[in-house]
């Protein structure tokens, strides 16, 4: 203690603190004396005086990239067709039929042919998918079921004979299809599927059977009304002459016609029922499928990773069921990539609506002065500005994911396949969970007007909610990320090489886990806190400590609980580890995007957002950093103070940031998101 310091009771706020709080509260209740200015207004005036200049066109061009033209073509098509725009109120039956007409119109009249891009140019395919989902999320999902899931399974799991037979029909929508993987009793545990495909060597056919009610295919998009084919995942069973009688070769995919191409009636042995009204996505006709001795030709086995000869012998280039299963799921990872990418698109829409309204809406203010924008309030900035920064961060992270996925599709590099699998699992989980929470926050930030259906938050929230579950439940996917991290950790100490996404661990495990530097822990200058090296080191230090500690805990508990029991005992720790790692990847990609931005004003603006994203995340987990003395108390306070100041700065150019998303008014379709005359449009909608 310094000689000049005195001992004080830290458990009670000081008199000065109490006085300051009373003064701030009184601003809302008591008129200020004449000629006295509000401290808040002074702060806002000062902040606005330091407003950065942003070249919106340059920033938008950097964001939208080379596929901007195809997205605008899609936007323009739907703008020219009012009959294909989804109304605020619509029944499930009408929505399903509208969704089909939207898809048919886009492909046949709008001349958008996305199927060839699924393999040839995935980045362009995902850009199309994002734009389609902006029109109506139900349309985006129906689009994805047709081309990414049903079509993608044919391209990725089949061979040339399948592509030759089905490509054109899938492309032009003559062959509307389903992706029948999930069952009533099994979703995430795909290896536990019970549907059976038994080979009959006499007729050279597979017989598809649903052995019990738990094996009914459930939640199958396109099945209830429109689908004509289904990729059915089932256990491939071969009859044998040994004592077992059968040989289970594991889960494989089969093309199964489910409706007559002319009459559209269900084919013999196929029972189709409607899953009914859902919380959201009611433009997608989810159905349930039961198979009763349905016979299909042997050629309908999608045989890229395993085949059956005419005499009933199984052949595969992969030696085990587990390897074949991993290869099959690895080829289907595009669904997760697409969901992560589309979720960011939905977040952009919600943030744009909320920020535009917050700039437009005025509420309270200093006495006898104009009311101030609600975005001038610190509480509103706290809700929306870090969210805006996160939206940009996710944009660049999912852009990187698409690039790695595209590279994987071209090279089929085994290490890259594993890398993309874990990265897509992590980003899909993290981004969709964040977006789901943010949609509710955006609604709340817009008050009563956010509750009006016409302003879209309810529809966006309900339609997006299932993103957290399909293509892999988020909690399950995070466990896959954690498992991969632990494998990398183990391999590192056995001399193995780290894959691309995790290579920072090589340095972090050697250096970050040393005792925190007591000097660095106290640095609190703005230059230091805004240094990308400090930010990234902090993220990676946290991940490294979590990885090391959970590895030690698992080793300890395995001795008494076994591997499954130990995993379950450490599950929350493992989920935190996975999220921490994904945040590290997101920040790294954001920093790279800032550094690579060619326009100076755009780069400075992105740097502001990047700093806000990084420091806000550090502050939200400040307890972790404090517990290990990575951040001293004074530094923690400086981080919080700077985060608030950066939110003020971002608020000043928030309009420019959302303008850079370049979402036309007819895509936003929310009256409160209009840049002018929002209220007049709003009143017209209700009949005034």
C-alpha positions in Angstrom: 0.0 0.0 0.0 1.3 3.4 -0.9 1.8 5.8 2.0 -0.8 8.2 0.7 -3.5 5.5 0.5 -6.1 5.0 3.2 -8.0 1.9 4.0 -11.7 2.0 2.9 -14.6 -0.4 2.9 -14.7 -1.9 -0.5 -18.0 -3.6 0.1 -19.9 -0.3 0.0 -20.0 2.2 -2.9 -18.3 5.6 -2.1 -20.3 8.7 -1.5 -19.1 10.1 -4.8 -20.4 7.0 -6.6 -23.8 7.2 -5.0 -24.0 10.9 -5.8 -23.1 10.3 -9.4 -25.8 7.6 -9.7 -28.4 9.8 -8.2 -27.5 12.6 -10.6 -27.7 10.3 -13.6 -31.1 8.9 -12.6 -32.4 12.4 -12.0 -31.8 13.3 -15.6 -34.8 11.3 -16.5 -37.0 12.8 -13.8 -36.0 16.4 -13.0 -35.7 19.2 -15.6 -32.2 20.6 -15.8 -31.6 24.3 -14.9 -31.5 26.7 -17.8 -28.4 26.8 -19.9 -27.1 23.5 -18.3 -26.2 20.8 -20.8 -26.7 17.1 -20.3 -23.5 15.2 -19.7 -24.9 12.5 -22.0 -25.5 15.0 -24.7 -21.9 16.4 -24.4 -20.6 12.9 -24.7 -22.7 12.2 -27.8 -21.7 15.4 -29.4 -18.0 14.7 -28.7 -18.3 11.2 -30.1 -20.1 12.3 -33.2 -17.4 14.9 -33.8 -14.9 12.1 -34.1 -17.0 10.1 -36.6 -15.0 8.0 -39.0 -15.6 8.4 -42.7 -16.7 5.2 -44.5 -16.8 4.5 -48.2 -20.0 2.4 -48.1 -19.6 1.3 -51.8 -16.1 0.1 -51.2 -17.0 -1.7 -48.0 -20.0 -3.3 -49.6 -18.0 -4.5 -52.6 -15.4 -6.0 -50.2 -18.2 -7.7 -48.3 -20.3 -9.0 -51.1 -17.4 -10.2 -53.3 -17.6 -11.7 -56.8 -21.1 -13.3 -56.4 -22.9 -10.0 -55.8 -24.3 -10.1 -59.4 -26.1 -13.4 -59.1 -27.6 -12.4 -55.8 -28.9 -9.2 -57.3 -30.4 -11.1 -60.2 -32.3 -13.2 -57.7 -33.5 -10.1 -55.7 -34.6 -8.4 -59.0 -36.5 -11.5 -60.1 -38.6 -11.7 -57.0 -39.1 -7.9 -56.9 -40.6 -8.2 -60.4 -43.0 -10.9 -59.3 -45.3 -9.6 -56.5 -47.3 -12.8 -56.8 -44.3 -14.8 -55.5 -43.7 -12.7 -52.4 -44.7 -14.3 -49.1 -47.5 -12.3 -47.4 -47.4 -11.7 -43.6 -50.4 -14.0 -43.0 -50.6 -17.3 -44.9 -52.0 -20.7 -44.1 -49.6 -23.7 -44.0 -51.2 -25.2 -47.2 -51.0 -22.0 -49.1 -47.4 -21.4 -47.9 -46.3 -24.8 -49.1 -47.7 -24.2 -52.5 -46.3 -20.7 -52.7 -42.9 -22.1 -51.7 -43.0 -24.6 -54.6 -44.1 -21.9 -57.1 -41.3 -19.6 -55.8 -38.7 -22.4 -56.4 -40.2 -23.3 -59.9 -40.3 -19.6 -60.9 -36.7 -19.0 -59.8 -35.3 -22.0 -61.7 -37.6 -22.0 -64.8 -38.4 -18.4 -65.3 -35.6 -16.7 -63.5 -33.1 -19.0 -65.2 -31.2 -19.7 -62.0 -29.6 -23.1 -62.3 -27.8 -23.8 -59.1 -27.3 -27.6 -59.2 -24.1 -27.6 -61.2 -22.5 -25.2 -58.7 -22.9 -27.7 -55.8 -19.7 -29.4 -56.9 -18.2 -27.0 -59.5 -18.4 -23.8 -57.6 -19.7 -24.2 -54.0 -19.1 -20.5 -53.1 -21.5 -19.5 -55.8 -24.0 -22.1 -54.7 -23.9 -20.8 -51.2 -24.3 -17.2 -52.4 -27.4 -18.2 -54.3 -28.7 -20.1 -51.2 -28.2 -17.0 -49.0 -30.1 -14.8 -51.4 -32.9 -17.3 -51.8 -33.2 -17.6 -48.0 -33.5 -13.8 -47.8 -36.7 -14.0 -49.8 -38.3 -16.6 -47.5 -36.4 -18.9 -45.1 -38.9 -21.7 -46.0 -37.9 -21.2 -49.6 -34.2 -21.3 -48.7 -34.7 -24.6 -46.8 -36.7 -26.2 -49.6 -34.0 -25.1 -52.1 -31.4 -26.7 -49.8 -33.3 -29.9 -49.5 -33.6 -30.2 -53.3 -30.1 -29.3 -54.3 -27.8 -29.7 -51.3 -29.3 -32.7 -49.6 -31.2 -34.8 -52.2 -29.2 -33.6 -55.1 -25.9 -33.4 -53.2 -26.3 -37.0 -52.0 -26.6 -38.2 -55.6 -23.6 -36.2 -56.7 -21.4 -36.9 -53.6 -22.4 -40.5 -52.7 -23.2 -41.8 -56.1 -21.2 -42.5 -59.2 -21.3 -41.6 -62.9 -24.4 -43.8 -63.6 -26.4 -41.9 -61.0 -25.3 -38.5 -62.1 -26.1 -39.3 -65.7 -29.6 -40.6 -64.8 -30.7 -38.0 -62.3 -28.8 -34.8 -62.9 -31.1 -33.0 -65.4 -34.3 -34.0 -63.5 -32.9 -32.7 -60.2 -31.6 -29.5 -61.9 -34.9 -28.6 -63.6 -37.1 -29.7 -60.7 -38.8 -32.6 -62.5 -37.3 -34.9 -59.9 -38.2 -33.2 -56.6 -36.6 -35.1 -53.8 -36.1 -35.8 -50.1 -33.2 -36.6 -47.8 -34.5 -39.4 -45.6 -32.0 -39.8 -42.8 -33.6 -38.9 -39.5 -35.9 -41.4 -37.8 -38.4 -41.1 -35.0 -36.0 -42.7 -32.5 -32.7 -41.6 -34.1 -31.5 -38.2 -35.3 -27.9 -37.3 -34.3 -26.9 -40.9 -33.8 -26.9 -41.8 -37.5 -25.1 -45.1 -36.9 -28.1 -46.1 -34.8 -30.6 -45.9 -37.7 -32.8 -49.0 -37.9 -34.3 -48.9 -41.5 -33.0 -51.9 -43.3 -32.1 -52.5 -47.0 -31.7 -56.3 -47.5 -30.2 -57.5 -50.8 -32.1 -60.2 -52.7 -29.7 -62.0 -55.0 -32.5 -63.8 -56.9 -34.1 -60.6 -58.2 -31.0 -58.4 -58.0 -32.9 -55.9 -55.8 -32.7 -54.3 -52.4 -35.8 -54.6 -50.1 -36.3 -51.5 -48.0 -38.1 -52.1 -44.7 -39.2 -50.1 -41.7 -38.8 -52.8 -38.9 -40.6 -50.9 -36.2 -42.3 -47.5 -35.5 -39.1 -46.1 -34.1 -37.5 -46.5 -37.6 -40.1 -44.4 -39.4 -38.3 -41.6 -41.3 -39.4 -38.4 -39.6 -39.2 -34.6 -40.4 -38.3 -35.4 -44.0 -38.5 -32.1 -46.0 -40.4 -32.3 -49.4 -41.9 -35.7 -48.4 -45.4 -34.7 -47.2 -46.6 -33.2 -50.5 -44.1 -32.6 -53.3 -41.3 -35.2 -53.2 -41.0 -37.9 -55.9 -37.7 -39.5 -54.8 -35.9 -39.9 -51.5 -32.3 -40.7 -50.6 -33.0 -43.2 -47.9 -30.3 -44.0 -45.3 -30.6 -47.6 -44.2 -28.5 -50.5 -42.9 -27.2 -52.6 -45.8 -27.8 -56.3 -45.0 -26.5 -59.2 -47.1 -27.7 -62.8 -46.7 -24.9 -65.2 -45.8 -24.4 -68.9 -45.5 -22.8 -68.8 -42.1 -24.5 -69.3 -38.7 -25.4 -65.6 -38.4 -27.6 -65.8 -41.5 -27.1 -62.1 -42.4 -24.2 -59.6 -42.6 -24.8 -56.0 -41.6 -22.5 -53.7 -43.6 -23.5 -50.5 -41.9 -25.5 -47.4 -43.0 -25.6 -46.7 -46.7 -27.7 -44.4 -48.9 -30.2 -45.6 -51.5 -32.4 -43.8 -54.1 -36.0 -44.8 -53.5 -38.9 -43.5 -55.7 -41.7 -42.6 -53.4 -44.4 -41.3 -55.8 -45.5 -42.1 -59.3 -44.1 -39.5 -61.7 -47.4 -39.2 -63.6 -50.1 -39.6 -61.0 -48.0 -38.3 -58.0 -49.6 -41.1 -55.9 -47.5 -42.9 -53.3 -45.9 -46.1 -54.8 -46.8 -49.5 -53.4 -45.4 -50.3 -50.0 -44.7 -46.6 -49.2 -46.8 -44.9 -46.6 -46.5 -41.1 -46.4 -47.9 -38.9 -43.6 -47.7 -35.2 -42.9 -45.7 -34.0 -39.8 -48.2 -31.1 -39.7 -47.9 -27.5 -38.5 -44.6 -26.5 -37.0 -43.3 -23.6 -34.9 -41.8 -22.2 -38.1 -40.8 -23.1 -41.7 -44.4 -24.0 -42.6 -43.6 -23.5 -46.3 -41.6 -26.7 -46.1 -43.7 -29.9 -46.3 -42.1 -32.2 -43.7 -43.4 -35.7 -43.8 -43.0 -39.2 -42.3 -42.1 -42.3 -44.4 -42.7 -45.9 -43.7 -41.4 -48.6 -46.0 -43.1 -52.1 -46.3 -40.9 -54.4 -48.4 -40.2 -51.7 -51.1 -38.1 -53.2 -53.8 -35.5 -51.1 -55.7 -32.9 -52.1 -58.3 -29.4 -52.8 -57.1 -28.2 -49.8 -59.1 -30.1 -47.5 -56.7 -27.4 -48.1 -54.1 -25.3 -44.9 -54.0 -22.1 -46.8 -54.3 -19.2 -44.4 -54.2 -17.9 -45.9 -50.9 -19.4 -49.4 -51.0 -21.0 -51.6 -53.6 -22.7 -55.0 -54.0 -22.0 -57.2 -56.9 -24.6 -59.2 -58.9 -23.8 -62.3 -56.9 -24.2 -60.5 -53.6 -20.6 -59.8 -52.6 -19.7 -56.5 -50.9 -16.8 -54.4 -52.2 -15.3 -51.2 -50.9 -12.0 -49.3 -51.0 -12.5 -48.6 -47.3 -11.8 -51.5 -45.0 -14.2 -50.9 -42.0 -17.8 -49.8 -41.3 -16.5 -46.8 -39.3 -14.3 -45.6 -42.2 -17.1 -45.9 -44.7 -19.5 -44.1 -42.4 -17.0 -41.3 -41.8 -16.4 -40.9 -45.5 -20.2 -40.8 -46.2 -20.9 -38.1 -43.6 -17.8 -36.2 -44.7 -19.3 -35.8 -48.1 -22.5 -34.5 -46.6 -20.8 -31.7 -44.6 -22.0 -29.1 -47.2 -25.4 -28.9 -45.4 -23.7 -27.6 -42.3 -21.6 -25.1 -44.3 -24.8 -23.9 -46.0 -26.7 -23.5 -42.7 -23.8 -21.5 -41.1 -23.6 -19.3 -44.2 -27.4 -18.8 -44.4 -27.7 -18.0 -40.6 -25.3 -15.1 -41.1 -27.6 -13.8 -43.9 -30.6 -14.0 -41.6 -28.6 -12.2 -38.8 -27.8 -9.4 -41.3 -31.5 -8.9 -42.0 -32.4 -8.8 -38.3 -29.6 -6.4 -37.4 -30.4 -4.1 -40.3 -34.0 -3.8 -39.2 -33.1 -3.2 -35.5 -30.4 -0.7 -36.2 -32.4 1.2 -38.8 -35.3 1.5 -36.4 -33.0 2.5 -33.5 -31.6 5.3 -35.6 -35.1 6.4 -36.6 -36.9 6.1 -33.3 -36.5 9.0 -30.9 -37.4 8.8 -27.2 -36.8 11.2 -24.3 -33.8 13.5 -24.1 -32.7 16.7 -22.3 -35.5 19.1 -21.3 -36.7 21.6 -23.9 -34.5 19.9 -26.5 -35.3 17.5 -29.3 -35.7 13.8 -28.4 -32.7 11.7 -29.1 -32.4 8.5 -31.1 -32.7 5.4 -29.0 -29.4 4.3 -30.4 -27.9 7.1 -28.5 -28.7 5.3 -25.3 -25.8 3.2 -23.9 -28.2 0.3 -23.2 -29.3 0.1 -26.8 -25.7 0.3 -28.0 -24.8 -2.5 -25.6 -27.5 -4.7 -27.2 -26.9 -4.0 -30.8 -23.3 -2.7 -31.5 -21.4 -5.9 -30.4 -24.1 -7.8 -32.3 -23.3 -5.8 -35.4 -19.6 -6.4 -34.9 -20.3 -10.2 -34.5 -22.3 -10.2 -37.7 -19.3 -8.9 -39.6 -17.0 -11.4 -37.8 -19.3 -14.3 -38.7 -19.5 -13.1 -42.3 -15.7 -13.4 -42.8 -15.5 -16.7 -40.8 -18.1 -18.4 -42.9 -16.6 -17.0 -46.0 -13.4 -18.7 -44.9 -15.3 -21.9 -44.3 -16.8 -21.9 -47.8 -13.3 -21.4 -49.2 -11.9 -24.4 -47.3 -15.0 -26.5 -48.3 -14.5 -25.5 -52.0 -10.8 -26.5 -51.7 -11.8 -29.8 -50.1 -14.2 -30.6 -53.0 -11.4 -30.0 -55.5 -8.5 -31.8 -53.8 -10.3 -34.5 -51.7 -7.3 -34.1 -49.4 -7.9 -36.4 -46.4 -6.6 -34.0 -43.8 -8.6 -31.1 -45.2 -11.8 -33.3 -45.1 -11.3 -33.7 -41.3 -10.5 -30.1 -40.9 -13.6 -28.9 -42.7 -15.8 -31.4 -40.9 -14.7 -30.0 -37.5 -14.7 -26.4 -38.6 -18.2 -26.6 -40.1 -19.5 -28.4 -37.0 -18.2 -25.6 -34.8 -19.2 -22.6 -36.9 -22.7 -24.1 -37.7 -23.3 -24.6 -33.9 -21.8 -21.3 -32.7 -23.3 -19.0 -35.4 -26.8 -20.5 -35.4 -27.0 -20.4 -31.6 -25.8 -16.7 -31.6 -28.3 -15.8 -34.3 -31.2 -17.5 -32.5 -30.5 -15.4 -29.3 -29.9 -12.2 -31.3 -33.3 -12.4 -33.1 -35.0 -12.2 -29.8 -32.7 -9.4 -28.7 -33.5 -7.5 -31.9 -37.2 -7.9 -31.3 -36.9 -6.5 -27.7 -34.7 -3.6 -28.9 -37.5 -2.5 -31.2 -40.1 -2.4 -28.4 -43.8 -2.8 -29.4 -43.2 -2.2 -33.1 -40.8 -5.2 -33.1 -43.8 -7.3 -32.0 -45.8 -6.5 -35.1 -45.7 -9.5 -37.5 -45.1 -7.2 -40.5 -41.7 -6.2 -39.1 -40.6 -9.8 -39.4 -38.8 -10.6 -36.1 -41.4 -13.3 -35.2 -41.2 -15.0 -38.6 -37.4 -14.8 -38.7 -37.0 -16.1 -35.2 -39.4 -19.0 -35.6 -38.1 -20.0 -39.1 -34.5 -19.8 -38.0 -34.9 -21.6 -34.6 -34.6 -25.1 -36.1 -31.2 -24.2 -37.5 -29.9 -25.1 -34.1 -31.1 -28.7 -34.5 -31.1 -30.0 -38.1 -27.9 -31.0 -39.9 -26.6 -31.9 -36.4 -27.8 -30.7 -33.0 -25.6 -27.9 -31.8 -24.6 -29.6 -28.5 -23.6 -32.7 -30.4 -21.6 -30.7 -32.9 -19.7 -28.9 -30.2 -18.8 -32.2 -28.7 -17.3 -33.3 -32.1 -15.2 -30.1 -32.1 -14.0 -30.9 -28.6 -13.2 -34.5 -29.5 -11.2 -33.3 -32.5 -9.3 -30.8 -30.3 -8.4 -33.6 -27.8 -7.3 -35.8 -30.6 -5.0 -33.0 -31.9 -3.7 -32.4 -28.3 -2.9 -36.1 -28.0 -1.3 -36.4 -31.4 0.8 -33.3 -30.7 2.5 -35.1 -27.8 3.0 -38.2 -29.9 4.8 -36.3 -32.6 1.9 -35.9 -35.0 1.2 -32.8 -37.2 -1.6 -30.4 -36.4 -4.2 -29.8 -39.1 -4.7 -26.3 -40.6 -7.5 -25.0 -38.3 -5.8 -26.0 -35.1 -2.2 -25.1 -36.0 -2.1 -22.2 -33.5 -2.2 -24.8 -30.7 1.4 -25.7 -31.6 2.6 -22.3 -30.3 0.0 -21.9 -27.7 0.7 -25.2 -25.9 4.4 -24.3 -25.8 4.1 -20.7 -24.7 0.6 -19.6 -23.7 0.4 -22.1 -20.9 3.3 -20.6 -19.1 2.6 -18.4 -16.1 0.9 -15.1 -17.2 3.3 -12.1 -17.3 2.4 -9.9 -14.3 3.6 -6.8 -16.2 1.6 -7.5 -19.4 -1.5 -8.4 -17.2 -1.5 -4.7 -16.1 -1.1 -3.0 -19.4 -4.2 -0.9 -20.1 -3.4 1.6 -22.8 -5.8 1.8 -25.8 -3.0 0.9 -28.2 -2.3 -2.3 -26.3 -5.9 -3.3 -25.9 -6.5 -2.7 -29.6 -3.5 -4.6 -30.7 -4.6 -7.7 -32.6 -1.8 -9.7 -31.1 -3.0 -9.1 -27.5 -6.6 -9.9 -28.6 -5.7 -13.2 -30.4 -3.3 -14.2 -27.7 -6.0 -13.8 -25.0 -8.5 -15.9 -27.0 -5.9 -18.6 -27.7 -4.6 -18.6 -24.1 -8.1 -19.3 -22.8 -8.6 -22.2 -25.3 -5.2 -23.7 -24.5 -5.9 -23.6 -20.7 -9.4 -25.2 -21.2 -7.9 -27.9 -23.4 -5.1 -28.7 -21.0 -7.4 -28.8 -18.0 -10.2 -30.8 -19.6 -7.6 -33.4 -20.9 -6.3 -33.8 -17.3 -9.9 -34.1 -15.9 -10.9 -36.7 -18.5 -7.8 -38.8 -17.7 -8.6 -38.6 -14.0 -12.3 -39.5 -14.3 -11.8 -42.3 -16.9 -10.0 -44.4 -14.2 -13.2 -44.6 -12.1 -16.1 -43.8 -14.5 -14.9 -45.2 -17.8 -14.6 -43.1 -21.0 -18.3 -42.5 -21.5 -18.9 -41.5 -17.8 -15.8 -39.3 -17.8 -17.0 -37.5 -20.9 -20.4 -36.9 -19.4 -18.8 -35.6 -16.2 -16.8 -33.1 -18.1 -19.4 -32.3 -20.7 -20.0 -28.6 -19.9 -16.2 -28.1 -19.7 -15.9 -29.7 -23.2 -18.6 -27.5 -24.7 -16.9 -24.3 -23.3 -13.7 -25.5 -24.8 -15.3 -26.0 -28.3 -16.9 -22.5 -28.2 -13.7 -20.9 -27.1 -11.8 -22.5 -30.0 -14.4 -21.4 -32.5 -14.3 -17.9 -31.2 -10.5 -18.0 -31.7 -10.9 -19.0 -35.3 -13.6 -16.3 -35.9 -11.3 -13.6 -34.5 -8.3 -14.8 -36.5 -10.3 -14.6 -39.7 -11.7 -11.2 -38.8 -8.2 -9.9 -38.2 -7.1 -11.3 -41.6 -10.0 -9.7 -43.3 -9.2 -6.3 -41.8 -5.5 -6.6 -42.9 -6.5 -7.7 -46.4 -9.0 -4.9 -47.0 -7.7 -2.7 -49.9 -9.6 0.4 -49.1 -8.2 2.6 -46.3 -11.5 3.9 -45.0 -13.1 0.5 -45.1 -10.1 -1.0 -43.3 -10.3 1.5 -40.5 -14.0 0.9 -40.1 -13.5 -2.9 -40.0 -10.7 -2.5 -37.5 -13.2 -0.6 -35.2 -15.7 -3.5 -35.5 -13.0 -6.1 -35.0 -11.7 -4.5 -31.8 -15.2 -4.2 -30.5 -15.9 -7.9 -31.2 -12.6 -9.0 -29.5 -12.9 -6.8 -26.4 -16.6 -7.5 -25.9 -15.9 -11.3 -26.0 -13.0 -10.9 -23.5 -15.1 -8.7 -21.2 -18.0 -11.2 -21.3 -15.6 -13.9 -20.0 -13.5 -11.6 -17.8 -14.0 -13.9 -14.8 -11.9 -16.6 -16.6 -9.1 -14.2 -17.3 -9.2 -12.8 -13.7 -9.2 -16.2 -12.1 -5.8 -17.0 -13.7 -4.4 -13.5 -13.3 -4.2 -13.1 -17.1 -5.9 -9.7 -16.7 -5.3 -7.5 -13.6 -8.3 -5.6 -12.1 -7.2 -2.2 -13.6 -6.9 -3.8 -17.0 -10.3 -5.4 -16.7 -11.8 -2.0 -16.0 -10.0 -0.5 -19.0 -11.3 -3.3 -21.2 -14.9 -2.6 -20.1 -14.4 1.2 -20.6 -12.9 0.8 -24.0 -15.6 -1.6 -25.1 -18.3 1.0 -24.2 -16.4 3.7 -26.1 -16.0 1.5 -29.2 -19.7 0.9 -29.1 -20.2 4.7 -29.2 -17.9 5.0 -32.1 -19.6 2.1 -34.0 -22.9 3.7 -33.3 -21.8 6.8 -35.2 -21.3 4.8 -38.4 -23.8 2.0 -37.7 -26.0 3.3 -40.6 -23.0 2.9 -43.0 -22.2 -0.5 -41.7 -25.7 -1.9 -42.3 -25.9 -0.1 -45.7 -22.8 -2.1 -46.7 -24.9 -5.3 -46.4 -26.7 -3.9 -49.4 -30.1 -5.4 -48.6 -32.8 -3.7 -50.7 -36.0 -2.5 -49.0 -38.1 -5.1 -50.8 -35.9 -7.8 -49.3 -36.0 -6.4 -45.8 -39.8 -5.9 -46.1 -40.1 -4.4 -42.6 -41.7 -0.9 -42.4 -39.5 0.1 -39.4 -36.4 -0.8 -41.5 -37.1 2.0 -44.0 -34.6 4.8 -44.1 -37.3 7.4 -44.4 -41.1 7.6 -44.1 -41.2 4.4 -42.1 -44.1 5.5 -40.0 -46.2 6.6 -43.0 -45.7 3.2 -44.6 -46.5 1.6 -41.3 -49.8 3.5 -40.9 -50.8 2.7 -44.5 -50.4 -1.0 -43.8 -53.0 -0.9 -41.1 -55.5 1.1 -43.2 -55.0 4.8 -42.4 
